Amino acid sequence: MFKPTHKLTYRHHGIKSTVNVKVVDGVAYTRAEWDAYARADLELQDDGTWTFQGEPVGVLAVVDYTKRKGKQ
């Protein structure tokens, strides 16, 4: 079941995007990727940086739904 854990706003090649993702072991799946069992474009690296298809991206905002009151 897809239940987003984070909302990301990022800029990649000048294009600003906002997506809801489910982060599992550092891999951030969109609903479409999750439903299609596809490889995810976004990943959270061990050092806290985000990458898009292996390239660093400019993350503008991150909302961690797991840290909201009442969410587990």
C-alpha positions in Angstrom: 0.0 0.0 0.0 1.3 3.4 -0.9 1.2 5.9 2.0 3.5 8.9 1.5 6.1 9.5 4.2 7.4 12.8 2.8 6.5 15.7 0.5 9.5 17.0 -1.4 9.8 20.3 -3.3 13.0 20.3 -5.4 14.5 21.9 -8.5 16.2 19.7 -11.2 17.6 21.2 -14.4 15.7 24.5 -13.6 12.3 22.8 -13.2 10.6 23.0 -9.8 8.6 19.9 -8.8 6.6 18.9 -5.7 5.9 15.3 -5.1 4.6 13.0 -2.3 6.9 10.1 -1.8 7.2 7.0 0.3 10.8 6.6 1.5 11.9 3.0 2.1 15.5 2.4 2.9 16.6 5.7 1.4 14.7 5.2 -1.8 11.8 7.7 -2.4 9.0 6.3 -4.5 6.2 8.3 -6.1 2.8 6.7 -6.3 3.3 5.9 -10.0 6.7 4.3 -9.3 5.3 2.3 -6.4 2.3 1.1 -8.3 4.4 0.1 -11.3 7.2 -1.6 -9.2 9.5 0.8 -11.1 12.9 2.1 -10.1 12.6 5.3 -8.1 14.2 8.5 -9.4 14.7 10.1 -6.0 16.9 8.8 -3.3 17.9 10.1 0.2 21.7 9.6 0.7 23.3 8.7 4.0 24.6 12.2 4.3 21.1 13.7 4.1 21.4 14.9 0.5 18.8 14.0 -2.2 19.6 12.8 -5.7 17.5 12.5 -8.8 18.7 9.6 -11.0 22.0 9.7 -9.2 22.6 13.4 -9.6 22.3 15.9 -6.7 19.2 18.0 -6.7 18.3 21.3 -5.1 15.8 20.3 -2.5 13.8 23.4 -1.5 11.5 21.9 1.1 10.9 18.6 2.8 7.8 17.7 4.9 8.3 14.6 6.9 4.8 13.2 7.5 6.1 10.6 10.0 7.1 13.4 12.4 3.6 15.0 12.5 1.7 14.6 15.7 -0.4 11.5 15.7 1.3 10.0 12.7 3.3 6.8 12.9 
